[in-house]
Amino acid sequence: MTPLILRLDIAGSPVRWIPWQNAVNLYSREMIAWTAGESVFTFRGGISRLTGERSKVEINSIIAIKRSSHHKRAKRTIPPLTNRELFLRDAYLCMYCGSKYNDNLLTRDHVVPISRGGTDRWSNVVTACRHCNTRKGNRTPEDAHMPLLAIPYVPNWAEYLALSNRRILADQMEFLKSQFSGRRMPFADVV
């Protein structure tokens, strides 16, 4: 199975993961500005009836895309919050007791409960085991005498992309890590 391709903008900022089929399409439309990474994948197509040769496309694991003048770059500032990426951000550790759990035993805890004015944002949520979340209830960590083991934070876009892909190639991870904010990040397995 071919891993996902890391798509960048022309300036080198990570945009998203794309399947290899989309990358082949971009190559065929000459939309690639530049490439990076050591991993190259070769895909073979049909045989041309004009030349008798079989088509072949080689794609890199990291590609920067040219932008046409009518496209405006959508600047992403805050990645979407999902439990999967939250649990990865917190390394599957309960931020109250420090124990590691499988995802089916974890919950999203609002540091400041929503009923007390808290929000459902990266900076107000942590991973908690079911026991600790129930024990904390509708209180703040201070009120419940349950100090947090780490302060919740918003991952930048490169960190989010690393969290959202389970099969990252070593060259892709190296590229993304160069754009991390400096916090220690737990990640999916590097292929």
N, C-alpha and C positions, 0 to 999 in steps of 0.2 A: 504494500500500500504506500503510495507516494504521500509524503507529509504535505501540509499546507505550505503555501508560498507566502512570505512576508512582503506585503505591498507597502511601498513608501511613496511619499510625494517627491517631487523633483528636488526639494531641499534636503531630503534624507530623513524626514520625520516619519515614524511608523504610522500607517493609516489603518490597516486591517489585515487579517488573514484571508487568503483567497485559495480556492481549489486549483489544481494544476490546469484544469480545462480552461479556466478564466485567464490564467497566465499565458497559455498557448494562444488564446484569442488575442490578447494584448500584443504578443510578439508578432502575430500574423498581420495585425493592423499597424505595426511599426509604432507602437505607443510606449516602448521602453526607452527611457532616457539614459539609464545606466544600471549596472548590476553590481552586486556585492556577494560575498560569501563564497565558500569553497565547494559547496554542493551543487552539482549540475545534473539535471535529469534529461534523458533523451526519450522522445516520443516519436514513434514512426506512424506515418499515415498510409494512404493508398499509393498506387502506382500511377504516374501520369501517363495518359495515352499519347501525349505529344512527345515526351522525352523517354519514356520507358523506365524512368527512375522513380524510386520510392521516396516520398517526402519524409523529412526528418526535421524536428524542432528540438533544440536544446534550450532548457530554461534553467535559470539560476534560482537558488533558494530565497534570494532577496532581490527584489526588482523595484526600481524607481520609475514612476510613470510620468510621461509628459502630460501636461495639461493644456487643453485647448483654451483659447481666450474667452470663450463663453461660459466656462465652468468657474465658479467661485469656490475656493477652498473652504470647506466647513471646518472651522477650528473647534476641535473637541477639547473641552476643558475638564469635564467630570465624567469618568466612565460609568456605565450603567451598573447599578448595585444588584447583584444576585447572590443567593446563598452560596452557590458553588464557588464563586470568586472570593466571597467573604471568608469562607472556611479555608480556602487556599491562602489568602492574605494572612490569616491567623494560624497557619500551619496545622489546622485541625486540633488546635489546643483550646480548651476552655480558658477564657481570659480571667476566670475567677479562681478555679482550683488548680489550673495548670496541667490537668490530665489530657492526654491525647485520646480522641474518639473517632470512630467511623462517622461518616456524614449523617447516617440515619439516627444517630444518637445526639446530634448537635442541633442547636437552634440559633436564631438571630435574636440577640438581646439588645434592646434600646437602652443605652447608658442612662439617659434621661428619658423615662417612659413617655410615650406619645400622649397618654392621658394627663401628663404633667407638663406638656408643652414641648416635648422632645420631637425630633424629626426622624424620618426614615432616610438618613444620609450616611455615607461612609464614615463621617467624623463623629457619628453618634451611635454606631452599632459595633458590636463585637460578637465573636463566637462564644457560645456558652453551652455547656452540657445541660440536658433537661433538668437534672437535679438542681444545679446552681441557678438556672433561670427561674425555676419554681420558687426556690428559697428566696431569691432576690425580690421576686414579685413586682409590685408596682412602686418600687422605691429606687432611689439612686444608690450607687455603690456605697456612698458614705452613710446614707440612712440605714442600709442593710448591713453595715460593717463588713463589706466584701470588697476590699480594694482591687482595682484592676491591675493585672500583671503587665499590661502594655496599653499605651494610649492609642485609640483608634485614629486612623489617618486615611486620607484620600489618595489612592495610588495614582501616579501620573499615567498617561496613555501607554507608554512603553511598558510600564509595570503591569497594567491591565492586560495588554496583549500577551505578556508572558504568563499571566495567571489564567487566561482564557483558552490556552492551547495545551492539550495534554501531551503532544508529541512534537516538541520543539527540537530542531536540529542544533548541534553545538554552535555552528556559525551564526544561526539566527539568534540564539541566546546571547552570544558574545556581543552581537550588534545591539540587541535590546538593552543589555546590561550597561552599555556605554551611555545610555540615556536615562538610567534610573536616578532617582532623587537622592540616593545615598543611604536610604533605610535598608536594613537587611530584609530581604524578601524570600519567603519560602516558595518553591516552584514545583510545577509538574516535572515529571521525568524528562531529562534531556536525552534525545535519541542519538 
